Amino acid sequence: MKLKFNADGKFKILLFGDIHETHDYETSLNFKDMQKLMVAALEEYKPDLCVLLGDNCNTDRFAESPENFEKMLRAVVAPITERKIPVAAILGNHEHDHGNEDEIVKVYGKIEGCLTRNDTPPEVTGNANFRELIYSSDGEKPAFCLWFIDSNNCHENREISHYDFVHEDQIEWFEAESAKLKEMNGGKPLPSFVFQHTPVPEEYNLLRKAKIWELPVAFRGYNSHRKTLYVKKKGVEGIAGEGPCSPDVNSGQFASWKKVGGVLGAFFGHDHLNDFAGYTDGIFIAQHRTAGFRAYTDGCRSCVRLVTIDEKNPEKFTHELKRFKQFGLKCECLGPIFRNISDRQSLLLHIAGYTLGGAAGVTAIGFLIKYLIERFGG
């Protein structure tokens, strides 16, 4: 399948983060609401490519029934494939949980219009590292590159880092492929984006330590950053509702992007309450919250992000974030309080739970707050 810029010189990419679909999807209101968001976004934006940012479907029963996993996956992406829109899915940490990664990638490859595959040799870390070129509007030459990187699972030694990182051999593959593209592009780095599940540690460059009067709206950092409460730096867009769950080891991936050149932006999933975005060292970093209602969320804030590239001026790409309620959608799976309170109220409740509980995941306090509000609030 050949991607190319449209006649108007634009190429639109629609992002969906951390859907976490599970086995009861056929009768689930959570699934129904997720698909409402997906359909509304596809109808409004009419993208040229959709990207699923990992932790897409539950894999705990894959070994006993790959067929049921495939059926679930096909149901999740049906609104995309029915519209003949290409889709690229990256692997999240949970796709690695049960050791079926290679088989899972093969199932993705069976979906019509799905680009997911593994371009690296078996000895290279990760199970789905690949790149896709976007050709010029006349179809003659590569004009842009999309990198899809497998950020792996948890680190084998949790004392070093909770989450694993992109390894040196993956970075070497990226640099070697970038060199080929640079040569093909007349010695100039081909402009590109990176998509992966777990964010790079440099995402913390978009944050700063909270001042005393900001503590009620601050959030606790993750793991090696857990002793610090953060807020966004000035100029950073979107919402930060939890500490970025990046690796505690910096493997040099971001430094590699800077060295190679051409990387204009990087887009991550993994952190369900974050959709903040900004520039660090000239590279746009965008965190993407969940597009679903399965795993921990904060009310009806599930969202999508549209990124539009201009063939003639790719450095001036645009992005737009739009949340569930902004599409005019009505949520069926949440209780009456979380369906109807304002987004700001929902966020503050969740930040309080995370901060008091001192964990990046949904803490017991966060669960308790949500339970009490939904149980007794209406």
C-alpha positions in Angstrom: 0.0 0.0 0.0 1.5 3.3 -1.1 0.8 6.4 1.0 1.0 9.8 -0.7 0.0 13.4 -0.2 -3.3 14.4 -1.6 -3.8 16.7 -4.6 -4.1 19.6 -2.2 -0.6 18.8 -0.7 -2.0 17.6 2.6 -1.8 14.3 4.5 -4.0 13.8 7.6 -3.1 11.3 10.4 -5.7 10.5 13.1 -4.4 9.1 16.4 -6.1 6.8 18.9 -4.4 6.0 22.2 -4.7 3.0 24.6 -8.1 1.6 23.7 -7.6 -1.5 25.9 -10.5 -3.3 24.4 -11.4 -6.6 26.1 -13.5 -9.8 25.6 -17.0 -8.5 26.4 -16.9 -5.9 23.6 -20.0 -7.3 21.9 -22.2 -6.4 24.8 -20.2 -3.6 26.4 -21.3 0.1 26.7 -17.5 0.9 27.0 -16.9 -0.4 23.6 -20.0 1.3 22.2 -18.8 4.7 23.5 -15.3 4.2 22.1 -16.7 3.4 18.7 -18.9 6.5 18.9 -15.8 8.6 19.3 -14.0 6.7 16.5 -16.8 7.0 14.0 -17.4 10.7 14.8 -13.7 11.5 14.3 -13.5 9.5 11.1 -16.6 11.3 9.7 -15.4 14.7 10.6 -11.7 14.5 9.7 -11.6 11.9 6.9 -8.0 11.0 7.6 -5.5 9.5 5.2 -4.1 7.2 7.9 -5.1 6.1 11.4 -2.6 5.2 14.1 -3.3 3.1 17.2 -0.7 3.9 19.8 -0.5 0.6 21.6 -2.4 -1.3 24.3 -5.1 -1.7 21.7 -6.7 -5.1 22.6 -6.5 -7.4 25.6 -4.1 -10.3 24.9 -4.5 -12.4 28.0 -6.5 -15.1 26.2 -4.5 -15.0 22.9 -2.7 -18.3 23.3 -6.0 -20.2 23.9 -7.9 -18.5 21.1 -6.1 -16.4 18.5 -9.3 -16.5 16.5 -11.2 -14.6 19.2 -8.4 -12.0 19.4 -8.6 -11.5 15.7 -12.4 -11.1 15.9 -12.0 -8.5 18.6 -9.3 -6.6 16.7 -11.4 -6.6 13.6 -14.4 -5.2 15.5 -12.2 -2.4 17.0 -10.8 -1.2 13.6 -14.0 -1.9 11.6 -15.0 1.8 11.4 -11.5 2.4 9.9 -11.3 -0.6 7.5 -14.9 -0.1 6.3 -13.9 3.3 5.1 -10.9 1.9 3.3 -8.5 4.0 5.4 -5.1 2.5 6.1 -4.3 1.8 9.8 -0.9 1.3 11.5 -0.9 -0.1 15.0 2.1 -0.1 17.3 2.7 -2.5 20.2 2.1 -1.3 23.8 3.6 -2.8 26.9 0.5 -5.0 27.4 0.8 -6.6 23.9 4.1 -8.0 25.4 2.5 -9.4 28.6 2.0 -12.9 27.5 4.8 -13.7 25.1 2.7 -13.9 21.9 4.1 -10.8 20.2 5.1 -12.3 16.9 1.8 -14.1 16.5 -0.1 -10.9 17.4 1.8 -8.9 14.7 0.8 -11.6 12.2 -2.8 -11.1 13.1 -2.5 -7.4 12.6 -1.0 -8.2 9.2 -4.2 -10.1 8.2 -6.3 -7.0 8.6 -7.0 -5.4 5.2 -5.2 -2.1 5.0 -3.1 -2.6 8.2 0.5 -1.6 7.8 1.8 -3.2 11.0 4.7 -5.6 10.6 8.3 -6.0 11.8 11.1 -4.7 9.5 14.0 -5.5 11.8 15.9 -8.8 11.9 14.9 -11.3 14.6 18.0 -10.4 16.7 17.0 -6.8 17.0 14.9 -5.9 20.1 11.2 -5.5 19.6 8.6 -7.2 17.6 7.1 -4.4 15.5 9.7 -1.8 14.4 8.8 -0.5 10.9 8.8 2.6 8.8 6.3 3.8 6.2 7.0 6.4 3.5 4.6 9.1 2.3 5.2 9.9 -1.3 4.7 13.2 -3.0 1.3 14.1 -4.4 2.4 13.0 -7.8 3.5 9.7 -6.4 7.0 10.1 -7.8 9.3 10.4 -4.7 9.4 9.8 -0.9 8.5 13.1 0.8 8.0 12.1 4.5 8.8 9.1 6.7 6.7 7.7 9.5 8.6 5.6 12.1 6.8 3.0 14.3 8.9 1.9 17.1 8.3 -1.0 19.6 9.1 0.4 23.1 8.8 -3.1 24.6 7.4 -4.0 28.1 8.6 -3.6 31.6 12.3 -3.8 32.3 13.7 -7.2 33.5 15.3 -5.5 36.5 12.8 -3.2 38.2 15.5 -1.7 40.4 17.0 -0.2 37.2 13.7 0.9 35.6 10.1 -0.1 35.8 9.5 0.3 32.1 11.9 -0.9 29.4 13.2 1.5 26.8 14.1 1.5 23.1 17.3 -0.5 22.9 20.6 0.4 21.3 20.1 -2.1 18.5 16.7 -0.5 17.6 18.4 2.9 17.6 21.1 1.6 15.3 18.5 0.3 12.9 16.7 3.7 13.0 20.0 5.5 12.2 21.0 3.1 9.4 17.6 3.4 7.8 17.7 7.2 8.2 21.1 7.3 6.5 19.6 5.4 3.5 16.7 7.9 3.3 19.1 10.8 3.6 21.1 9.6 0.6 18.0 8.9 -1.4 16.9 12.5 -0.5 20.0 14.1 -2.0 21.9 14.3 1.3 19.1 16.0 3.3 17.3 14.2 6.1 13.9 13.2 5.1 11.3 14.9 7.4 9.7 12.4 9.7 7.5 11.6 12.7 8.0 8.9 15.4 5.1 6.9 16.9 5.6 4.7 19.9 3.8 3.6 23.1 6.1 4.5 26.0 7.3 8.2 26.1 10.9 9.2 26.1 12.3 10.6 29.4 12.6 14.0 27.7 8.8 14.4 28.1 9.6 15.7 31.6 11.3 18.7 29.8 7.8 20.0 29.2 7.1 20.1 33.0 8.4 21.9 36.0 8.3 21.6 39.7 5.0 22.9 41.2 5.1 26.0 43.4 3.4 25.8 46.8 0.2 27.6 45.6 0.0 25.2 42.6 0.0 22.0 44.7 -3.8 21.6 44.5 -3.6 21.1 40.7 -0.1 19.5 40.6 0.5 15.8 39.9 3.2 13.4 41.2 6.0 12.3 38.9 6.4 8.6 38.1 8.9 6.2 39.7 12.3 8.0 39.7 10.4 11.3 39.6 7.8 10.3 42.3 9.2 12.7 45.0 8.3 15.7 42.9 5.0 17.3 42.1 4.7 18.8 38.6 2.8 21.2 36.5 3.2 22.1 32.8 5.6 24.7 31.7 4.3 27.9 30.1 3.4 27.4 26.5 2.8 23.6 26.8 -0.7 22.8 25.4 -3.2 20.3 26.6 -3.7 18.6 29.9 -1.3 16.8 32.2 -3.1 14.6 34.7 -0.3 12.2 35.8 3.4 11.9 35.8 4.7 10.6 32.4 5.5 6.9 32.8 8.7 6.9 30.9 11.7 4.7 31.5 14.1 5.6 34.3 17.0 4.9 32.0 17.7 7.2 29.1 18.9 5.0 26.3 19.7 8.0 24.0 16.8 7.6 21.6 15.9 11.4 21.7 19.6 12.3 21.3 19.6 10.0 18.2 16.7 11.9 16.7 18.6 15.1 17.1 21.8 13.6 15.7 20.2 12.1 12.6 18.0 15.1 12.0 14.6 15.3 10.2 12.5 14.2 13.2 9.9 16.9 13.5 7.7 15.3 16.1 7.0 12.2 18.3 3.7 10.9 19.5 3.2 8.6 22.5 0.4 6.7 24.2 0.7 4.8 27.6 -0.4 7.6 29.9 -4.2 7.7 29.9 -4.7 11.1 31.5 -2.2 13.1 29.5 -2.6 14.9 26.2 -0.1 17.7 26.7 2.2 18.7 23.9 5.1 21.1 23.3 8.6 21.5 21.9 11.9 20.4 23.5 15.1 21.0 21.6 13.2 21.7 18.4 11.2 18.5 18.4 7.5 18.4 19.0 6.5 15.9 21.7 2.8 15.0 22.1 1.4 12.7 24.7 -1.9 11.1 23.8 -4.5 10.0 26.4 -6.8 7.0 25.9 -9.4 7.0 23.2 -11.5 4.4 25.1 -13.3 3.9 28.3 -11.7 0.6 29.5 -8.7 1.4 31.5 -8.3 4.3 34.0 -9.7 7.6 32.5 -11.1 10.9 33.8 -14.7 11.1 32.8 -15.6 11.9 29.1 -12.2 13.3 28.2 -11.3 10.4 25.9 -10.0 12.0 22.7 -8.4 11.8 19.3 -5.6 13.9 17.8 -5.5 14.9 14.1 -2.1 15.8 12.7 -1.9 17.4 9.2 1.3 17.5 7.2 1.9 20.0 4.4 3.9 18.6 1.6 5.5 21.9 0.7 6.2 22.9 4.2 6.3 19.8 6.5 7.9 21.7 9.4 4.7 23.7 9.7 2.5 20.7 10.4 -0.7 21.3 12.4 -2.4 19.3 15.1 -5.8 19.4 16.7 -7.1 17.6 19.8 -10.8 16.9 20.2 -12.4 15.1 23.1 -15.5 12.9 23.4 -18.0 15.6 24.5 -16.6 18.1 22.0 -18.0 15.9 19.3 -21.5 16.4 20.9 -21.5 12.7 21.9 -23.5 11.3 24.9 -21.7 8.8 27.1 -23.6 5.6 28.2 -20.9 3.7 30.1 -20.1 6.1 32.9 -22.2 6.9 35.9 -24.3 10.1 36.1 -21.7 12.2 37.9 -18.8 11.5 35.6 -21.1 11.9 32.6 -22.2 15.3 33.6 -19.6 17.1 35.7 -17.3 19.5 33.9 -14.1 18.3 32.4 -12.2 20.5 34.9 -14.0 19.0 37.9 -13.3 15.5 36.7 -9.6 16.3 36.2 -9.2 17.8 39.7 -10.8 14.8 41.3 -8.4 12.4 39.5 -5.3 14.5 40.2 -6.2 14.5 43.9 -6.5 10.8 43.9 -3.2 10.2 42.1 -1.3 12.8 44.1 -2.5 11.5 47.5 -1.9 7.9 46.4 1.6 8.6 45.1 1.4 6.3 42.1 1.2 6.9 38.4 -1.5 4.3 37.9 -4.9 4.5 39.3 -4.4 4.3 43.0 -6.7 2.9 45.6 -7.6 6.5 46.6 -8.4 7.4 43.0 -10.7 4.4 42.8 -12.4 5.3 46.1 -13.1 8.8 45.0 -14.6 7.6 41.7 -16.6 4.9 43.4 -18.1 7.2 46.1 -19.0 9.9 43.5 -20.7 7.4 41.1 -22.3 5.3 43.9 -23.8 8.1 45.9 -23.8 11.1 43.5 -26.8 10.1 41.5 
